[in-house]
Amino acid sequence: MRCKTQFESLCELTVVVAVALALSACGGGGGGGGSSAALAASPKASTPTGGNAVKASCTDCSAIGDNAYSGSGTGIWQGANASQVPVDIPLSISGLNGQTVTLVLTNESDAEVAMPGLVLRSTTEQSILANKATILAKDGTGTARDAISEFNRSGFAKLLDPSTKPSSNLAKSALPLAVYVPNDQRDVFLYDYSRRTVRLVAQRRTSDGMTVNLWVEASELGSSRVTSELADRMADKFAGAGGAYDMLVQTGGPLWGPHNVSGLLSGSGQPIDIFVVNFDRNSQPYGLVGYFWALNNFVKGSGDLAYSNESLSLYLDSESLYLDGEAGVKEMATAMVHEGMHMQNFYRRGVKMGAAYSFEPWLEEMSAMMMEDWASLSIDPSHNAIRDTRYPNYLRDADSYSCTLTVWKPCESYALTGSFGGFLNRQLGLAFYKALLTSTGISDSANVLDSAIKSQRPDSGIGQELHRFTTASAGIIPLNAGIAEYSMPARNEGGFSLPAIDPLTLGRNNRALPQAVPAKLEKLASFPAIRSNVAGTYSETVRVPPGTTLSVVIN
């Protein structure tokens, strides 16, 4: 399901509040003394032996040794605590002349850990704060979104008849399919069970022969709403050569096809229906902009099945399409890709592999946003969903870092999972993404992602890639620093193009930083702290929780 939050809309209008408050400045001229972390409240820690426990973790960069910075540019140092207890890691890095030091703690383990105490002081670093209520604001459809997501993931299995032997052509699903022609009308049910009348206004044939019907709610047709020209544009963006449909199939296979599951629509001859309707009639764009609901893939029956539209279908909000000009058109074209991936995931994983192999919500949404990333420039050369929306929102939300990757909500999870997915796309490429989509024999979503990462980078995994991503983001590591494993360069392969994403360009004036230290660092989450205007030798002892990596960025 694709949603554009009120927070995203506000951010795109630059309606954010700048507050001059961030994390403490340490170090100083010459001797580099400065305040160390306040550790009294933390569990008893061990201390590493052998001097400085961090190592320079980049080559051809400004980390010219484990204890030395070159005086300009970006350097990265790293120390990992693989033990079961906190470890005090002393830092001593010379050669600074006014740089910012960014510390990033990334919990790579599968359990939350106690955070060390850190002193917070005012600095000249600006922090962009967004009202938490705005970030998490619901648009009145949150419950429906969650219900649809849960149905697509596992709820659908409850409607399958375990007493019926599998068959790909059962009774009603074997009946002749209804054939529609332009200007035909029909009634459909929406997510809220309301009934709407729609008209077929555009019909296309894909390169592999599948019919695509684009329907518009009859009352939404008109010169100031959805025109025939706008409907044709949307149909072409989905079904035209090289459009959303072709890219989806090229990446992850068919959106529907043969199966042995009773109660579902036939696996052959189904058209794809795109229904453009006014979801909430509030005269505003965005909020819930689109959805795929697998209920409609079922043959009509009793109970919830009475509301099946018996249609392989995507649903788009008409007001989001026409109330924000070209920006709305871009948003809805991207939504078709996003919802198309949900449709494909349902068939490939839920139907063919079984409900146990459906992605958990965080990976389901992440996979759909990664597809947006791969497809965006082909649909509109001026727009990339991750570069232009998800990643800027990640940087603007101070809570992004401390959110656990593998739990959907209460954070602004679209920003977190979408941005990390964009990082993985650029680091590991199309083969990685295809491995993620088509993996077999693994039911746990975290293991699915970990396996896909290892297919391209055997010595890595979720935790390692997450600490590189959070370090690059919190440390505002410039793309032109050329530090390969901590960057998001442009990528072109298999007919897809990903634009470069530069944390410096996007985060220079828009980076938010946490305003308080949490009691716990969640699993697969991170926490950044900065020390501004450090000269001479930077010295500090940092308590690193178990299973956590400390990254130090100086630039």
Summary of the structure (lengths in Angstrom):
residues: 555
radius of gyration: 25.2
end to end distance: 38.8
largest distance: 83.5
contacts: 1942
relative contact order: 0.21
helix: 35%
strand: 23%
